[in-house]
Amino acid sequence: MPDKVNASWFRMATEYGLINDDREFLLSACYARYYETDDGDDDLAWVQVRLLDGWDFVASEVDMLRSGMAGLFTTRFVPEFTVASLDGRTMMNTTVWGNGTVSTIAIRAHDDSPQSER
């Protein structure tokens, strides 16, 4: 499963312009589970990251990317994360459904700029 999900995520990230030429993008990170806060705020932040050649979101087992929903029915690492392009035109979300399947959705802003003549 990890290889298939990771390959699909990377294909979509490339196809929909999530990753810039330096392989950078924004990752939504929730700090609430690391810093005990009782203010009701989710402590969400966008963090600029760079995808290195050897990096693998799905098999990384980075706790910030671990799905809380998947933890209800499995002990294996299942990722769940939201990312956005630096230009704000693309957002992607990888999520886990109640039946254990993982899916990724991409939202891309419509480009209203005129096409150049060739």
Helices and strands as residue ranges (DSSP letters): H 2-15, E 24-30, E 44-50, G 63-65, G 70-72, E 81-84, E 90-96, E 102-108
